[in-house]
Amino acid sequence: MGTATFIQNETEFDSLLANESLLVVDCTATWCGPCKIVAPLIDQLADEYSDRAKVFKLDLDSNKPLAKRFGIRSIPAILLFKNGELVETIIGVKPYEDFSSAVARLL
């Protein structure tokens, strides 16, 4: 099963944003309980859509400027980007279908 890898910094994030037509970013933190519930669902999403979407995780503790840039005030927050534009944000713990249908709508 595939897993979503972590984006290391803002430079890598901007490069992905510029080069991927569909980008899914799970904004998380190591201390966040609900994030631990969502993490396996994001890994499942990365696996299921590996050929059609790029799915990553972003630790907001080590990437505070990105949290500020996108106005993230609560996590987990799943950001969906289409052609470099933020088109949808899903906040909180949701069933897998909510995440997969959001990605499917953008394909």
PANU-254703 format. One record per residue: residue number from 1; x, y, z of N, C-alpha, C, CB in turn. Coordinates in nm, 3 decimals, always signed. Each point is the difference from the previous one (the first is absolute). Glycine has a CB too. Example, Ala and Ser with C-alpha at 12.3 -4.5 7.8 and 13.67 -1.06 7.14 Angstrom:
2
{1,{+1.319,-0.569,+0.780},{-0.089,+0.119,+0.000},{+0.090,+0.120,+0.000},{-0.189,-0.117,+0.125}}
{2,{+0.154,+0.222,-0.197},{+0.082,+0.119,+0.006},{-0.077,+0.109,+0.073},{+0.118,-0.063,-0.215}}
//
This chain:
107
{1,{+0.084,-0.119,+0.000},{-0.084,+0.119,+0.000},{+0.088,+0.125,+0.000},{-0.183,-0.125,+0.122}}
{2,{+0.148,+0.222,-0.201},{+0.077,+0.124,-0.008},{-0.025,+0.087,+0.121},{-0.009,-0.011,-0.248}}
{3,{+0.104,+0.096,+0.276},{-0.020,+0.096,+0.107},{+0.031,+0.138,-0.053},{+0.055,-0.172,+0.176}}
{4,{-0.124,+0.268,-0.121},{+0.025,+0.139,-0.037},{+0.128,+0.045,+0.071},{-0.250,+0.047,-0.033}}
{5,{+0.341,+0.011,-0.041},{+0.125,+0.046,+0.060},{-0.014,+0.145,+0.044},{+0.131,-0.160,-0.143}}
{6,{-0.040,+0.199,+0.231},{-0.005,+0.136,+0.052},{+0.073,+0.098,-0.091},{-0.012,-0.094,+0.230}}
{7,{-0.049,+0.209,-0.250},{+0.064,+0.111,-0.069},{+0.096,+0.062,+0.102},{-0.202,+0.045,-0.158}}
{8,{+0.326,-0.022,+0.117},{+0.101,+0.045,+0.095},{-0.002,+0.151,+0.028},{+0.136,-0.188,-0.078}}
{9,{-0.168,+0.267,-0.024},{+0.007,+0.145,+0.019},{-0.084,+0.072,-0.105},{+0.230,-0.023,+0.099}}
{10,{-0.235,+0.154,-0.088},{-0.083,+0.082,-0.088},{+0.049,-0.006,-0.146},{-0.050,+0.151,+0.194}}
{11,{+0.181,-0.164,-0.213},{+0.056,-0.009,-0.135},{-0.051,-0.126,-0.070},{+0.206,+0.126,+0.076}}
{12,{-0.201,-0.239,-0.005},{-0.050,-0.125,-0.057},{-0.151,+0.010,-0.027},{+0.180,-0.130,+0.122}}
{13,{-0.252,+0.191,-0.029},{-0.144,+0.019,-0.016},{-0.031,+0.080,-0.126},{-0.029,-0.010,+0.249}}
{14,{+0.100,+0.124,-0.266},{-0.023,+0.085,-0.118},{+0.033,-0.072,-0.129},{+0.049,+0.201,+0.140}}
{15,{+0.054,-0.284,-0.138},{+0.037,-0.079,-0.118},{-0.110,-0.100,-0.035},{+0.243,+0.026,+0.060}}
{16,{-0.298,-0.093,+0.040},{-0.110,-0.094,-0.023},{-0.123,+0.073,-0.054},{+0.087,-0.148,+0.185}}
{17,{-0.114,+0.263,-0.126},{-0.115,+0.080,-0.041},{+0.011,+0.040,-0.147},{-0.024,+0.085,+0.235}}
{18,{+0.144,-0.053,-0.277},{+0.023,+0.045,-0.138},{-0.002,-0.116,-0.100},{+0.136,+0.188,+0.091}}
{19,{-0.103,-0.309,-0.045},{+0.021,-0.110,-0.093},{-0.108,-0.109,+0.000},{+0.236,+0.046,+0.029}}
{20,{-0.322,-0.047,+0.070},{-0.101,-0.106,+0.009},{-0.138,+0.057,-0.033},{+0.137,-0.121,+0.174}}
{21,{-0.211,+0.049,-0.260},{-0.133,+0.050,-0.036},{-0.100,-0.020,+0.114},{+0.050,-0.051,-0.239}}
{22,{-0.034,-0.056,+0.318},{-0.088,-0.023,+0.114},{+0.085,-0.036,+0.121},{-0.190,-0.077,-0.151}}
{23,{+0.186,+0.163,+0.251},{+0.083,-0.016,+0.119},{-0.089,+0.001,+0.124},{+0.197,+0.111,-0.116}}
{24,{-0.179,-0.214,+0.200},{-0.075,-0.010,+0.124},{+0.101,+0.009,+0.115},{-0.185,-0.144,-0.108}}
{25,{+0.162,+0.238,+0.200},{+0.094,+0.020,+0.110},{-0.074,-0.011,+0.134},{+0.144,+0.149,-0.146}}
{26,{-0.100,-0.246,+0.226},{-0.054,-0.021,+0.134},{+0.083,+0.082,+0.097},{-0.084,-0.234,-0.057}}
{27,{+0.027,+0.341,+0.110},{+0.069,+0.085,+0.097},{-0.020,-0.061,+0.138},{-0.032,+0.209,-0.142}}
{28,{+0.142,-0.244,+0.207},{-0.004,-0.081,+0.121},{+0.104,+0.048,+0.100},{-0.083,-0.195,-0.134}}
{29,{+0.087,+0.131,+0.250},{+0.102,+0.025,+0.101},{+0.013,-0.126,+0.085},{-0.048,+0.251,+0.002}}
{30,{+0.166,-0.276,+0.050},{+0.025,-0.123,+0.075},{-0.084,-0.009,+0.126},{+0.230,-0.001,-0.089}}
{31,{-0.264,+0.114,+0.151},{-0.075,+0.002,+0.126},{-0.151,-0.007,-0.020},{+0.185,+0.132,+0.098}}
{32,{-0.231,-0.129,-0.223},{-0.143,+0.010,-0.030},{-0.066,-0.138,-0.004},{+0.046,+0.210,-0.130}}
{33,{-0.135,-0.235,+0.228},{-0.071,-0.129,+0.006},{-0.086,-0.029,-0.122},{-0.001,+0.026,+0.244}}
{34,{-0.087,+0.068,-0.283},{-0.084,-0.024,-0.119},{+0.083,-0.023,-0.126},{-0.177,+0.140,+0.105}}
{35,{+0.296,-0.079,-0.112},{+0.087,-0.019,-0.117},{+0.043,-0.146,-0.013},{+0.081,+0.237,+0.022}}
{36,{-0.062,-0.302,+0.094},{+0.041,-0.141,+0.000},{-0.112,-0.089,-0.054},{+0.152,+0.043,+0.196}}
{37,{-0.276,+0.000,-0.179},{-0.115,-0.075,-0.052},{-0.007,+0.015,-0.153},{-0.125,+0.033,+0.219}}
{38,{+0.153,+0.088,-0.267},{-0.008,+0.029,-0.143},{+0.120,-0.057,-0.077},{-0.129,+0.209,+0.055}}
{39,{+0.245,-0.219,+0.009},{+0.124,-0.042,-0.068},{-0.012,-0.126,-0.083},{+0.120,+0.106,+0.185}}
{40,{-0.177,-0.217,-0.131},{-0.012,-0.121,-0.084},{-0.095,+0.019,-0.119},{+0.047,-0.135,+0.203}}
{41,{-0.146,+0.222,-0.188},{-0.092,+0.028,-0.111},{+0.073,+0.074,-0.112},{-0.195,+0.009,+0.161}}
{42,{+0.284,+0.081,-0.123},{+0.078,+0.074,-0.099},{+0.098,-0.095,-0.071},{-0.021,+0.212,+0.138}}
{43,{+0.078,-0.305,-0.062},{+0.087,-0.101,-0.061},{-0.079,-0.085,-0.100},{+0.144,-0.004,+0.208}}
{44,{-0.266,-0.032,-0.171},{-0.087,-0.077,-0.090},{-0.030,+0.081,-0.126},{-0.102,-0.120,+0.198}}
{45,{+0.076,+0.248,-0.180},{-0.026,+0.090,-0.113},{+0.122,+0.005,-0.093},{-0.158,+0.137,+0.144}}
{46,{+0.276,-0.126,-0.085},{+0.125,+0.003,-0.077},{+0.015,-0.127,-0.083},{+0.108,+0.144,+0.176}}
{47,{-0.146,-0.256,-0.116},{+0.010,-0.128,-0.068},{-0.103,-0.012,-0.112},{+0.085,-0.103,+0.212}}
{48,{-0.209,+0.134,-0.181},{-0.110,-0.015,-0.097},{+0.014,+0.093,-0.120},{-0.147,-0.066,+0.189}}
{49,{+0.195,+0.187,-0.166},{+0.008,+0.099,-0.108},{+0.144,+0.026,-0.048},{-0.206,+0.105,+0.093}}
{50,{+0.296,-0.198,-0.063},{+0.142,+0.021,-0.028},{+0.030,+0.037,-0.145},{+0.047,-0.160,+0.181}}
{51,{-0.128,+0.112,-0.274},{+0.025,+0.028,-0.141},{-0.070,+0.127,-0.049},{+0.025,-0.246,-0.036}}
{52,{-0.111,+0.306,+0.120},{-0.079,+0.115,-0.045},{+0.015,+0.125,+0.086},{-0.158,-0.163,-0.091}}
{53,{+0.207,+0.148,+0.213},{+0.014,+0.115,+0.089},{+0.123,-0.020,+0.088},{-0.251,+0.040,+0.000}}
{54,{+0.313,+0.068,+0.040},{+0.114,-0.006,+0.092},{-0.052,+0.035,+0.138},{+0.168,+0.062,-0.183}}
{55,{-0.145,-0.152,+0.279},{-0.049,+0.018,+0.136},{+0.120,+0.010,+0.095},{-0.214,-0.126,-0.053}}
{56,{+0.216,+0.234,+0.130},{+0.110,+0.024,+0.093},{-0.053,+0.041,+0.136},{+0.148,+0.067,-0.191}}
{57,{-0.058,-0.072,+0.290},{-0.029,+0.051,+0.133},{+0.091,+0.118,+0.026},{-0.073,-0.230,+0.084}}
{58,{+0.027,+0.320,+0.002},{+0.076,+0.119,+0.033},{-0.007,+0.022,+0.150},{-0.045,+0.102,-0.228}}
{59,{+0.161,-0.111,+0.295},{+0.007,+0.026,+0.144},{+0.000,+0.150,+0.021},{+0.127,-0.216,+0.044}}
{60,{-0.235,+0.267,+0.014},{-0.012,+0.145,+0.015},{+0.093,+0.057,+0.106},{-0.236,-0.022,-0.072}}
{61,{+0.279,-0.060,+0.167},{+0.094,+0.050,+0.100},{+0.133,+0.040,-0.063},{-0.110,-0.145,+0.170}}
{62,{+0.150,+0.073,-0.274},{+0.127,+0.034,-0.065},{-0.021,+0.084,-0.127},{+0.098,-0.210,+0.092}}
{63,{-0.223,+0.243,-0.122},{-0.031,+0.081,-0.118},{-0.104,+0.107,+0.033},{+0.054,-0.196,-0.148}}
{64,{-0.028,+0.272,+0.253},{-0.095,+0.103,+0.044},{-0.035,+0.103,-0.108},{+0.091,-0.032,+0.227}}
{65,{+0.006,+0.072,-0.313},{-0.036,+0.098,-0.104},{-0.110,-0.051,-0.094},{+0.233,+0.087,+0.013}}
{66,{-0.234,-0.217,-0.041},{-0.104,-0.056,-0.087},{-0.136,+0.000,+0.069},{+0.173,-0.142,-0.113}}
{67,{-0.174,+0.115,+0.243},{-0.126,+0.005,+0.075},{-0.057,+0.141,-0.007},{+0.079,-0.184,+0.155}}
{68,{+0.008,+0.281,-0.139},{-0.043,+0.140,-0.004},{-0.046,+0.037,-0.141},{+0.161,+0.056,+0.186}}
{69,{-0.086,-0.099,-0.286},{-0.031,+0.030,-0.141},{-0.140,-0.045,-0.039},{+0.242,-0.021,-0.052}}
{70,{-0.284,-0.095,+0.102},{-0.131,-0.055,-0.037},{-0.104,+0.018,+0.110},{+0.117,-0.164,-0.143}}
{71,{-0.084,+0.240,+0.247},{-0.096,+0.031,+0.105},{-0.050,-0.121,+0.075},{-0.064,+0.192,-0.134}}
{72,{+0.151,-0.289,+0.157},{-0.042,-0.122,+0.070},{-0.004,+0.027,+0.149},{+0.099,-0.147,-0.182}}
{73,{-0.217,+0.131,+0.240},{-0.017,+0.027,+0.143},{-0.035,-0.126,+0.079},{-0.073,+0.230,-0.059}}
{74,{+0.031,-0.334,-0.010},{-0.027,-0.126,+0.070},{+0.044,-0.116,-0.089},{-0.194,+0.104,+0.126}}
{75,{+0.239,-0.210,-0.061},{+0.047,-0.117,-0.073},{-0.069,-0.124,+0.058},{+0.225,+0.110,-0.049}}
{76,{-0.233,-0.218,-0.026},{+0.054,-0.016,-0.134},{-0.075,+0.086,-0.104},{+0.068,-0.232,+0.063}}
{77,{+0.009,+0.283,-0.157},{-0.056,+0.075,-0.112},{+0.056,-0.060,-0.128},{-0.021,+0.214,+0.138}}
{78,{-0.067,-0.257,-0.226},{+0.041,-0.058,-0.127},{-0.023,+0.105,-0.108},{-0.056,-0.238,+0.076}}
{79,{+0.165,+0.279,-0.141},{-0.008,+0.101,-0.105},{+0.006,-0.070,-0.136},{+0.109,+0.174,+0.150}}
{80,{-0.201,-0.139,-0.239},{-0.001,-0.057,-0.134},{+0.029,+0.111,-0.101},{-0.165,-0.180,+0.069}}
{81,{+0.270,+0.159,-0.147},{+0.043,+0.097,-0.100},{-0.017,-0.058,-0.139},{+0.163,+0.099,+0.163}}
{82,{-0.222,-0.020,-0.252},{-0.013,-0.039,-0.140},{+0.074,+0.105,-0.081},{-0.227,-0.116,+0.037}}
{83,{+0.328,+0.072,-0.113},{+0.082,+0.089,-0.082},{+0.053,+0.120,+0.079},{-0.133,-0.070,-0.198}}
{84,{+0.180,+0.042,+0.320},{+0.062,+0.103,+0.082},{-0.095,+0.087,+0.080},{+0.174,-0.001,-0.165}}
{85,{-0.304,-0.018,+0.148},{-0.099,+0.081,+0.072},{-0.067,-0.082,+0.110},{-0.041,+0.136,-0.208}}
{86,{+0.029,-0.078,+0.327},{-0.072,-0.066,+0.108},{-0.148,+0.000,-0.035},{+0.174,+0.071,+0.173}}
{87,{-0.233,-0.190,-0.190},{-0.141,-0.009,-0.040},{-0.091,-0.054,+0.110},{+0.079,-0.033,-0.232}}
{88,{-0.021,-0.035,+0.330},{-0.083,-0.054,+0.107},{+0.085,-0.025,+0.124},{-0.155,-0.106,-0.168}}
{89,{+0.093,+0.128,+0.285},{+0.065,-0.031,+0.127},{-0.098,-0.082,+0.083},{+0.140,+0.213,-0.007}}
{90,{-0.092,-0.325,+0.059},{-0.082,-0.086,+0.085},{+0.063,+0.004,+0.140},{-0.072,-0.153,-0.196}}
{91,{-0.006,+0.200,+0.293},{+0.050,+0.013,+0.137},{-0.056,-0.111,+0.088},{+0.020,+0.250,-0.029}}
{92,{+0.066,-0.311,+0.109},{-0.044,-0.097,+0.100},{-0.002,-0.144,-0.048},{-0.133,+0.181,+0.094}}
{93,{+0.092,-0.268,-0.002},{-0.008,-0.143,-0.029},{-0.126,-0.026,-0.079},{+0.128,-0.059,+0.210}}
{94,{-0.112,-0.004,-0.325},{-0.112,-0.034,-0.087},{+0.017,-0.145,-0.046},{-0.025,+0.242,-0.077}}
{95,{-0.084,-0.304,+0.029},{+0.015,-0.135,-0.055},{+0.082,+0.004,-0.129},{-0.222,-0.068,+0.102}}
{96,{+0.284,-0.045,-0.133},{+0.086,-0.008,-0.119},{-0.072,+0.048,-0.126},{+0.120,-0.192,+0.106}}
{97,{-0.249,+0.161,-0.117},{-0.078,+0.035,-0.119},{+0.000,+0.151,-0.025},{-0.144,-0.201,+0.038}}
{98,{+0.146,+0.281,+0.070},{+0.002,+0.145,-0.017},{+0.127,+0.045,-0.072},{-0.138,+0.025,+0.208}}
{99,{+0.250,-0.086,-0.171},{+0.128,+0.035,-0.063},{+0.007,-0.052,-0.143},{+0.109,-0.003,+0.225}}
{100,{-0.148,-0.123,-0.243},{+0.011,-0.060,-0.134},{-0.097,+0.065,-0.098},{+0.071,-0.215,+0.104}}
{101,{-0.190,+0.250,-0.059},{-0.095,+0.064,-0.094},{+0.047,+0.143,-0.035},{-0.189,-0.138,+0.097}}
{102,{+0.253,+0.206,-0.003},{+0.055,+0.133,-0.030},{+0.108,-0.010,-0.108},{-0.049,+0.076,+0.237}}
{103,{+0.135,-0.176,-0.226},{+0.105,-0.020,-0.101},{-0.064,-0.039,-0.133},{+0.165,-0.069,+0.178}}
{104,{-0.260,-0.022,-0.174},{-0.066,-0.048,-0.123},{-0.068,+0.115,-0.075},{-0.036,-0.224,+0.109}}
{105,{-0.024,+0.317,-0.036},{-0.065,+0.115,-0.062},{+0.098,+0.087,-0.078},{-0.169,-0.002,+0.183}}
{106,{+0.294,+0.003,-0.140},{+0.101,+0.088,-0.062},{+0.074,-0.067,-0.115},{+0.025,+0.112,+0.218}}
{107,{-0.044,-0.241,-0.234},{+0.072,-0.071,-0.109},{-0.062,+0.028,-0.135},{+0.062,-0.179,+0.161}}
//
